Amino acid sequence: MRNADERRGLEKERKRWEETTLKDALKVLPERRKEFLTTSSRTVKRLYTPLDIADKPSVDRLGAPGEFPFTRGIHPTMYRGRLWTMRMFAGYGSAEDTNERFKYLIAHGETGLSVAFDMPTLYGYDTDDAEAKGEFGTCGVAVSSLEDMKILFDGIDVGEVSTSMTINSPASVIWAMYLAMAEERGASWSTLRGTIQNDILKEYQAQKEWIFPPEPSMRLVVDTFEFGSAQVPQWNTISISGYHIREAGATAAQELAFTLANGMEYVRWGIDRGLAVDDFAPRLSFFFNAHNDLFEELAKYRAARRIWAREMRDTFGAKNPRSWLLRFHTQTAGVSLTAQQPEVNIVRTTVQALAAVLGGTQSLHTNAYDEAYQVPNEKAARIALRTQQILAHESGVANTVDPLGGSYFLEALTDELEEDAYRYFDRISGLGGVIPAIRKGFFQQEIANSAYRYQREIEDGERTIVGVNDFTVDEQSEVEPLRVSEASFRGQLERLRRIRRVRDAKKHARALDRLRAGCEGDENTMPLILDAVRAKATLGEICDVMREVFGVWEEPLLY
């Protein structure tokens, strides 16, 4: 906060510079364009000075690393103590195929696993379901049964490795399979570390991989909160995800606002269940995108930490400082990758990863250069991992905490994004909250409008995408294709047939009947899902019981 004399002095100095040095320079070399924009089409001023943050109390808004409001990071020493987890997203074909890729990545220095599932799994179908035809293993691994889960982690110490699973509608079922697998190995649930994405709200808003209507879906999410806090205390039972919101075309401000609004909605549902906020809030985690604009992304992460800390402490009354921490994973922007000149994507990914690290991420996935075409081949995946390792060990960015903190530009941008987020919170509240806003198509329309504007800027030449609308070359891509084998598919089908043939039919039927009754009532579904998994019920069979009870969501038509 500056006094009037200081402010007048700063204004006078800026005016002097504009009327002399700047004016003379522009006569010789005019600026390249009239307006400079961030990736989100936010106007960037020519120069940022202390005047841009003069009216903000810096101590209250910045604080120190590891202290409220955590703008500068959630740990006092950040990467000087421990580097971020290098968690490469991986999965294709059968459980055997992906297990091999996991071991390859671990051998090359990966420090955490992240599972990508194929489309049938994401929608709660078995590989041999008619709805799954032609989709086996093409965008992730097929997991239809406990047997698949056991093979997926064969030879991997699940008591030691942290595992993230990008799964939403069937998250509780896939998590139950993971827990049952660990149980069979003798690994205590109390030692298991990892995350299920389990963020159904963003599915209705952006990614569109839902099964059930919002209310029963939210019930399933809160069931995992309740079960996890008591039984699997080190597990993050949700990763509240802005990544897919951004991939659908949202701006940085929309990603920030919609993600945090969703996070607060989950907290409300947990409290409404009767859970104490400090019992489940410390295990809430977040997942953000890292796009091309370095400073905008940095500001987004810093604003997110500050908003979350304030809301958890002041709005929801959390007393435990761990409940105030916004812990997040980052993935570089898949939507930014181009099929043209794919090797240039290595540079894009490096800039994006740099933003995530400078922004204080807790774990990071770097996209491979060939992902505009396919699931990455081994060489591309290795280069993506090496990108993180170079940042960690050669660039120097991990040597100090929040190295750009105090930058006039960065702090002003952080404040702007925070203010934008609160404006969106007000609009969402005015619509009745997150779920009513989903039903009215608010999020969907906002994202669609932003995506349209961005694409128009590219097509009109207002925004340069290297290799796409400028700096183009006439050459064929040399990306080496990665193909899912027919043998993997046949092996998966045979495993499903064998499971159904040899399991105890009566035990299986009783478990599904108990699950059906539990879904019709109000008891926590996690123990019932676990019993069904132990009875060798498949993913599709369990989800079919839930479809029968809960129904299937159909998105309202928007005009």
N, C-alpha and C positions, 0 to 999 in steps of 0.2 A: 504494500500500500504506500503510495508516494504522496507527499504533501503538495499543495498547490504550487509552491515555488519550484519544486523539482519538476513537476509536470510542465509548467510553462517553459522551463529551461530546455526540457527534452523536445517540446514542440517547436521551440525557436530553432534548435539545432537541426531538426529534421527539415524544417522549411528552408533553412540556409543551404543545406545539402541539395535539396530538390531544385533550388533556383540557381545554383552555381554548378557544382560538379556534375550532377545528374543531367541538367539541361544541356551543358556543353557536350557531354558524352553522347546524348541521344541525337544531337545534330550530326555527329560523325557516323554513328552506328545505331540506327533505329532498332528497337526490339523486334524479335522474330515474329511475334504475333501480338494482337491487341489484348488477348486474355490468355492466361495460363491456368490450366485446370489439373486437378488431381484425377486419379483413376475414377473417382466417384463424381466427377464434374463439379467439384468444389473450386471456387476461384482462389487462386494463390496470389497474394500481394507481392509487389516487387521487393519489398524490404520489411522485415519485422524488427521492431525495436522494443525497448522497455515499455513504451507506451501501450503496446498490445497486451501487456499483462499488468499494467500499472494499477488497475483497480481491484486486483485479485490478491487476497492475503496468501502469499506464497507458502508460508509455513503450514497453514491449515490444508492447503491443496497439494503440497508436495510431501511434506514429512520426510522421514528418513527411511531407508530400506529396512524392511522387516517390521515397520511400525505403521499404525493407522495414519492415513488412509491407503497405504501401500501403493501409491502412485509409482514409486521408484522401485517396486519389487517386493515380493512376499518374504524373501529371506534377507537377513542382514548382509551376507557375503555373496549371495547369488552363486555364480559359476566359479568363484574362487574356492568355494567349498566343494561343490559337486556340479559336474556338467549336466546339462539337460539330458534326458533319456532320448537316445537315438532309436526311434520306434518306426521302422519301415513297414508300411501297409503292404500286406502280401496275401495272396490267395488265388488259386486257379485250379480248375480240374477237380481231381479227387483229393481226399484227405492225404493219400500217399504222395501225390504231386506236391502239395503245399508243405507237407512235413519236410520234404527234401529242400524246398526253397527256404524254409525257416532255418534249417541247419546250415545252409549256405550263407545266409545273412549273419547268423550268430558267429560263424567261423570268420567272417570279414569285419567283425567289430560291432554289430548291432547290440544294443543293450536292453531292448524291450521288444516284445512281439506285438504285432497288430494284425488282426485277422479280417480279411475281406471275404464276404460270403457271396455266393452266386444269387441270381435273381429269384429262383424258386425258394431258396432258404430264406431270403429277406421277406418273402410274402407268405411264409409258413406252409410251403408245399414240399412233399417228398420228390425226389428226383424222377420217380416213375409216374407221377401224377400227370394227367392229360394237360393240365395248365402249365406244366414245366417243360413241355416238349421244345427241344431245340435250344434250351437255355442252360444246359448243364455246364457248370464250371467256367463260363465264358467271362464273367466279370468278378469272379471270386471262387472260393472253394464250396463244394456241395457238402452240407452237413444235414443228414436226414435222421441220424440215430446216435445213440450213445457210442456205438461201435465206431462210427465215423470220428467222433470226438477223441476217442482213445487212440486211434491211428494218427490223427492230426498232431497229437502231442507225444507220440511215441519217441522215447529216447531224450525227451526234454524235461528237465526238472521243474515242474510247475510250482514247487514250493520255493524255488529261488527266482524264477523269471517272472517279470510283470507282464501280464497279457491284457491287451485291449481288444475288444470285439465290437466291430461296427455292425450292430444289429438293433432293430427298433421294435416293430410290432411283436415279433416272437422272442424278444430279448429275454424274458423270464424263462422260456423253455430252453434256449441255447445256454443260458447261465446255469440252469439246473443240470444240463448235460455236462458242463465243465465241472461243476461241483461234484457230481456223481463220479466222473472220471477221476478227480483228485482223491475222492473218498476211497475208491477201489485201490488206488496206489498207496493208501495209508498217509496221504498228506493232510495235515490238519487244516480245516477251513480257516482257522485263526491266523495261519501263516500266508494264506493266499493273497496276492496283490494283483490288482488289475482294474479294468473298467469295462462295463457294458454301456454302449451308447444310450440306448433305452429312452431316447428323446422323441416322443411321439408327436409333440406339438409342432415341431419343425417339419414333420412329414406332411401334415395337413397344409402347412404354409408354403412349402418349397419342394421337398424331395418326392412326395407323393407315393411313398412305399408304406401305406397303412393297410390294416386289415379291418379292425373293429372301429366303431364310432368313438368319438373323443372321451366320453365319460367312462365307459368300461376300460378303455385303454389307459386312462389316468389312474384308475383303480389298480391295474396291474403294475404300473410304475410305482405307486405308493406301497404296494405289497412288497416290492423288492427293497424299498427304503427300510421298511419295518423289519423284514427278515434279515437284511444285510447288517443293519446296525447291531442286531443281537447275535447273529451267527457267523458273519464274515466281516469282522470289524475293519480290516485293512482294505476292503474292496470299495471302489467307487461305483455306486449303483446307478449312476447316471453321468453322461457326458453331454451337457447342454450345448447344443451344436449350432453355431452360427455359420459353420463351414458351408453347409448345403444351401443355406439362405443366400449366401454370397455367390455360390456357384450358379444359382438360379437367376442371378442378375441384380441382386440388391447392391446398394451403395454401402460404403463402410459404416455410415451412420445408421442405416437400416439394419445391417448385420449386428451392430452393437446394441441397438435399441430392442430389436425383436428377440435377440438371444437373451438379454437380461430380463425382458418382460416375461419370457417363457420360464426362466429360472425362478423368478419371483412367484409365478403361478404354481410351479411345483412345490415351493415352500408353503404356499397357502394350503394346498391339498394335503401336504404332510401334517401341518398343524391341525387342519380340520379332521384328520384321522385320529387326532389325539396324541400325536407324537410330539415330544419336546424338541424344539427347534435345534437345540445344541446336541441332541442325540443323533440327528441325521445330517444336519447342514455341513459338518466338517468333511463328509464324504461326497458332497456334490462337486463335480468337476465340470470344466468347460472345454470347448473345442472351437477354435477360431481358424479362419482363413488367413493366409498371408498372400496378399496380392502385390501388384507391381509397384505401387507408389510407396516408397520406403517410409517417408515421414507420416503419411496418412495412416499406414498400418501401425507404426509405432505409437502414434497418438491414440489410436483405437484401443490398443491393449492397456495403455496407461489409464485412459478414461474408464475402461471396464473395471479395472481393479478398484478405482476410487468410488465409482457408483455402487458396486456390489458391497464394499465394506460399509459404506454409509447406510445403505438400505437394510443390510442384515442387522446392523447394530441399532439403528434408530427406528426403522419401521417394524422389523420383526422381533426386536428385543433380544437378539442373541447375545449371550454374555461371554461365551467362550471365544477368545480371539481367533481360534482356528475356524470358527464359523464365518468370520468376516473375510477369510482369504479366498480370492478368486484364483484357483489353480487351473491352468489350462494347457492343453495340447494344441499344437499348430500343425496344419498341413499346407504346403505351398499350393498355389491356385491352379487346379487342374484346368479350369475354364480358360486360363491364359495361354495354355500350350497350343502350339500351332502344328498342323500337319505339314505346312510348308517349312522347309529348312529346319527339320526337327532338332538338329544338333544345337541350334541357337537357344532351344529351351533350357539347356544347361545354364546359360547365363541368366535367363529369367528366374529359374529356380534358385540360383545363388543369391540374387538380389532379394527375393522373397524370404529365403531362409535367414539372410542377414537381418531383415526386419523383425522376424520372429525372435531371434536371439537378442538383438538390441532391445526388444520389447519385453524380455524377461519370461519367455515361455518355459514351461517345465518339461515338455517333451516335444519332439519334432519329427515329422515325416517330410522328406523331400521327394517330390515327384520325379520320375524318370523321363528322359527326353523323348521316349517313344510312346508315351501314354496317350497321345492324340490318336494313336492307331490301335493300341492293344494293351493287355496286361503286360508289364515290362518283361523283357528278356533279362537274363542274368547279368550281362554286361551293363545294360542301362541301369539296372537296380544297383549294381556295385558303384557306378559313377555317382548316382544320387546319394548313396551312403557316404562316399568319399567327400562329397561336397560338405556335408556336416562335419566330417572329421577335419577337413582343412580349416573351416571356420573355428572349430574348437581349439585346434593345436597350432595353427600357423598365422591366423589373422590378427590376434591380439584382442578381439572383441570380448573375450571371456575374462579379461584380466582386471576389469574394474566394473563396479555396479552402476547401471543406468548412465553410461558414458555421455549421452546426449541430454541428460536432464538439465534444465535451466536454459536450454536454447529458446530464444524468444519465439522462433517459429514453432518449434515443437510444443512449447507450453501453450501458446495461443491456439494451436490446432487441437490440442487435447481438450482445452476449455470449450472450443466450438463443438466438438463431437459430443462432449458431455451435455451441453445445452440442447443439441439436436435430439439426443436420446430422451431427455426429460420432456421435450415437446411431443415426441412419439408416445411416451408413457401416458401423457394427458389425453391424447387422441384415443388410445386403446381403452383407457378408463371410461372415456365418454361413450364408447360403444358397448360398455357393459363388461369389459374384461377380455382376456385372451380368447377363450372359447367362443363367446358371442361374436368377437371380431373375426374369427376364422369362419364361422357360419355365414357372416355377412360378406366374406370375400375380401376383407380389408387388406390383410397381409399379401394375399395373392395378387391383388391389383396394384399395390404399391411396388412390389417386386417386378411385376410385368412392365409397369411404366418405366422403371429405371433401366431394365434390360433393353427396352425398345429405344430409349434415348441414347444409351451407350452404342447400340448397333447403328443407329442413324449417324452418330458422330463419326464412326468408322467409315460408313458408306459415303458420307459427304466429304470425307477427307479432313475433317476437323481434328481427328485423332489418328496418329500414326501407329500402326502395328507392323513392326519390322518383318518383312518377308510376306506380308499379306496384302497390304495396300500401298506399300513403298518398299524400296530396296529388295525387289523381287528378283528371282533367277529362274531360268527355264531348265529345270533338272528333275530327274526322278529320285524319289526318296530311296535310300538304301537300308531302311529299317528291316532288321531280321525278324520275321514273324515268329510268334510263339503260339503253338497250336495245341488244343486239348485233344488227346488221343482217343480213338474209338475204344481202345482197350481199357482206358480209365473209366469211360462211361459204362461199358459192359460189366466191369468189376463192381461198380457202384450198384448197378441193378441186381447183380447176383447177391451182393451183401444184404440188400433189403429183402430179397426173397428168402434168404437163409434165416434172417432174424425172425421173420413172420412165421417161418416153418417150425423153428425149434423152441420158441418162447412158450412159457406157460400161459395158455390161452385164458384160463380162468383168472389167474392173477392179473393178467393184462386187462381183461374186461372189468374186473372189480376196481382197478386203479382208475380207469377212465370214467366209470360210473361215479366214483367218489369225487373226481375232478368236476364232473358235470353238476353234481349236487352242490359242491363248494362254489362254483361259479354262479349258480342260481341263488345262493345265499350270500353271506357277507364275510365269510372267513378268509383269512389270508391264503391265497392260492399257491404260494411257493412250496409249502410242504406237500401239497397234493400233486403239483407238477413234478416234484422230485420223485415221489412214489411212482408216478406214471413212467418216468424215464427209467427208473430202476426195474420196472416191469417190462422194459423193452418196447414201450410205446414209441412210435416215431414222431418226428416233428409234425408231419402233416396230420397224423391222427389226433394229437393233442390240440393242435390249432383248429381242427374240424370240430372238436367238442366246444371250443370257445366260440367258433363261428355260429354253431347251433344255438348257443345260449345268448351271446352278445349281439349277433347280427354282423353285417358287413357294412362299412361306411361307403357311401356314394357322395362325392363332392357336389355341392350345389352348382348348378349352371350359372355362370356369370356372363353378363352382357355389357 
